[in-house]
Amino acid sequence: MVDDAVAPDKPTDSAVLSRLKHFSAMNMFTKMVLKVIAESMSEEKIGGLKKLFEMFDTDNSETITFDELKDGLKRLGSALSDKEIQTLMDVADIDSSGTIDCSEFIAATLHMNKLEREENLVSAFSFFDKDGSGFVTTDELSQACRGLGVDVVHLDDTVKDIDQNNDGRISYHEFAAMMRKDINAGKP
């Protein structure tokens, strides 16, 4: 078991690939939550990943293109096919912009023990619970999607999948259960 305090901030190439693959299995809401958490984390907690992002971002555009991802993975010793690299790109590109920004990269590669800490979940839930009611509704989720630049699709289904008591909204308990399930499924 790895303690959060000593979880590596600078993952090896195999850890990056493993974390990206794990990220790919998560639902879109979980990915958005992880992006919100990554954006709120202190520099000291993400410093190694930010440096890794900068290593991939060779043109200093603050985004990673397909070619930069391919070249960066190659420098790390990866021999993935173009199709596999495109899949990783698509997975990490939460807002479907065609590139990976720093918060998307960090969300996809951060050590999961850091993401599931209670204070991070509470903070992220508050981001989605726009009216502070203690619940996330479809409208609030739609608002958050727009704010994150994410296509608004099938939000009613998303809420239904998470809403364990079928009251049409997501409580913090239901939210935390979804996050822990997705974070721990296939955890690298």
C-alpha positions as CSV (number, residue, x, y, z in Angstrom):
1,M,0.0,0.0,0.0
2,V,1.4,3.4,-1.0
3,D,0.9,6.2,1.4
4,D,-0.3,9.4,-0.2
5,A,2.6,11.4,1.3
6,V,5.1,9.2,-0.5
7,A,3.2,8.5,-3.7
8,P,5.6,9.3,-6.6
9,D,4.9,12.6,-8.4
10,K,7.2,11.8,-11.3
11,P,5.9,8.5,-12.7
12,T,7.9,6.2,-14.8
13,D,6.9,5.7,-18.4
14,S,5.1,2.5,-17.6
15,A,3.2,4.2,-14.8
16,V,2.2,7.0,-17.2
17,L,0.8,4.4,-19.7
18,S,-0.9,2.4,-16.9
19,R,-2.5,5.6,-15.5
20,L,-3.7,6.7,-19.0
21,K,-5.2,3.3,-19.6
22,H,-6.9,3.3,-16.2
23,F,-8.2,6.8,-17.0
24,S,-9.7,5.5,-20.2
25,A,-12.0,3.1,-18.4
26,M,-13.6,5.9,-16.3
27,N,-16.9,7.6,-17.2
28,M,-16.9,11.2,-18.5
29,F,-18.2,12.6,-15.2
30,T,-15.4,11.0,-13.3
31,K,-12.9,12.4,-15.8
32,M,-14.4,15.9,-15.4
33,V,-14.2,15.5,-11.6
34,L,-10.5,14.5,-11.9
35,K,-9.8,17.6,-14.0
36,V,-11.4,19.8,-11.4
37,I,-9.3,18.2,-8.7
38,A,-6.1,18.5,-10.8
39,E,-6.8,22.2,-11.4
40,S,-7.1,22.8,-7.7
41,M,-4.0,20.9,-6.5
42,S,-1.0,22.8,-5.2
43,E,2.2,23.0,-7.3
44,E,4.1,20.9,-4.8
45,K,1.6,18.0,-5.3
46,I,1.8,18.1,-9.1
47,G,5.3,19.5,-9.7
48,G,6.8,16.3,-11.2
49,L,3.8,15.8,-13.5
50,K,3.9,19.4,-14.6
51,K,7.6,18.9,-15.5
52,L,6.7,15.8,-17.4
53,F,3.9,17.7,-19.2
54,E,6.5,20.3,-20.2
55,M,8.8,17.6,-21.5
56,F,6.0,16.5,-23.8
57,D,5.0,20.1,-24.7
58,T,8.0,20.8,-26.9
59,D,6.6,23.8,-28.6
60,N,5.6,25.4,-25.3
61,S,2.0,26.0,-26.4
62,E,0.7,24.7,-23.1
63,T,-1.0,21.8,-24.9
64,I,0.2,18.5,-26.1
65,T,-0.5,17.5,-29.7
66,F,-0.7,14.0,-31.1
67,D,2.9,14.4,-32.5
68,E,4.2,15.7,-29.2
69,L,2.6,12.8,-27.3
70,K,4.0,10.3,-29.8
71,D,7.5,11.8,-29.6
72,G,7.4,12.1,-25.8
73,L,6.3,8.5,-25.4
74,K,9.0,7.4,-27.8
75,R,11.6,9.3,-25.7
76,L,10.3,7.4,-22.6
77,G,10.9,4.1,-24.5
78,S,7.4,3.3,-25.5
79,A,6.7,1.5,-28.7
80,L,3.0,2.1,-29.0
81,S,1.4,2.2,-32.4
82,D,-0.1,5.4,-33.8
83,K,-3.6,3.9,-33.2
84,E,-2.8,3.2,-29.5
85,I,-1.3,6.7,-29.1
86,Q,-4.4,8.3,-30.7
87,T,-6.6,6.3,-28.2
88,L,-4.5,7.6,-25.3
89,M,-4.8,11.1,-26.8
90,D,-8.6,10.8,-27.1
91,V,-8.9,9.5,-23.5
92,A,-7.0,12.4,-22.0
93,D,-8.5,15.1,-24.1
94,I,-11.5,15.6,-21.9
95,D,-12.8,18.7,-23.7
96,S,-12.3,17.2,-27.2
97,S,-10.2,20.1,-28.3
98,G,-7.8,17.9,-30.2
99,T,-5.0,18.6,-27.7
100,I,-4.2,17.8,-24.1
101,D,-3.8,20.7,-21.7
102,C,-1.9,20.5,-18.5
103,S,-4.9,19.9,-16.2
104,E,-6.1,17.1,-18.5
105,F,-2.7,15.5,-18.5
106,I,-2.4,15.8,-14.7
107,A,-6.0,14.4,-14.2
108,A,-5.1,11.4,-16.4
109,T,-1.7,10.7,-14.8
110,L,-1.8,11.7,-11.2
111,H,-1.4,9.0,-8.6
112,M,-4.9,7.8,-7.8
113,N,-4.3,7.8,-4.0
114,K,-4.0,11.6,-4.2
115,L,-7.3,12.0,-6.1
116,E,-9.5,10.0,-3.8
117,R,-8.6,12.0,-0.6
118,E,-11.7,13.2,1.1
119,E,-10.9,16.9,0.9
120,N,-10.4,16.6,-2.9
121,L,-13.7,14.9,-3.3
122,V,-15.6,17.4,-1.1
123,S,-14.0,20.3,-3.0
124,A,-14.9,18.7,-6.4
125,F,-18.4,18.0,-5.3
126,S,-18.8,21.6,-4.3
127,F,-17.7,22.7,-7.8
128,F,-20.6,20.6,-9.4
129,D,-23.2,21.5,-6.6
130,K,-23.6,25.0,-8.0
131,D,-26.5,26.0,-5.6
132,G,-24.9,24.5,-2.5
133,S,-28.0,22.2,-1.9
134,G,-25.9,19.1,-1.2
135,F,-27.0,17.6,-4.4
136,V,-25.9,17.7,-8.1
137,T,-28.8,17.9,-10.5
138,T,-28.8,17.4,-14.3
139,D,-29.0,21.2,-14.8
140,E,-26.0,21.8,-12.5
141,L,-24.0,19.0,-14.3
142,S,-24.9,20.7,-17.6
143,Q,-23.7,24.0,-16.3
144,A,-20.4,22.4,-15.1
145,C,-19.9,20.7,-18.5
146,R,-20.2,24.0,-20.3
147,G,-17.8,25.6,-17.8
148,L,-15.3,22.9,-18.5
149,G,-15.8,23.0,-22.3
150,V,-17.2,19.5,-22.4
151,D,-20.0,18.4,-24.8
152,V,-23.2,18.1,-22.9
153,V,-24.5,14.6,-23.8
154,H,-26.6,12.0,-22.0
155,L,-26.6,13.9,-18.7
156,D,-29.9,12.3,-17.6
157,D,-28.3,8.9,-18.1
158,T,-25.2,10.0,-16.2
159,V,-27.3,11.1,-13.2
160,K,-29.4,7.9,-13.4
161,D,-26.3,5.7,-13.4
162,I,-24.9,7.4,-10.2
163,D,-28.3,8.2,-8.4
164,Q,-28.6,5.1,-6.2
165,N,-31.9,6.1,-4.5
166,N,-33.5,7.2,-7.7
167,D,-34.4,10.7,-6.5
168,G,-33.2,12.4,-9.7
169,R,-30.1,14.0,-8.2
170,I,-26.6,13.0,-7.0
171,S,-25.9,13.3,-3.3
172,Y,-22.3,13.6,-1.9
173,H,-22.5,9.9,-0.8
174,E,-23.5,8.8,-4.3
175,F,-20.8,11.0,-5.8
176,A,-18.1,9.7,-3.5
177,A,-19.2,6.1,-4.2
178,M,-18.9,6.7,-8.0
179,M,-15.5,8.3,-7.6
180,R,-14.1,5.5,-5.4
181,K,-15.5,2.8,-7.7
182,D,-13.9,4.4,-10.8
183,I,-10.6,5.3,-9.2
184,N,-10.2,1.8,-7.7
185,A,-11.3,-0.2,-10.7
186,G,-8.1,-1.5,-12.3
187,K,-6.0,0.8,-10.1
188,P,-2.4,0.7,-11.3
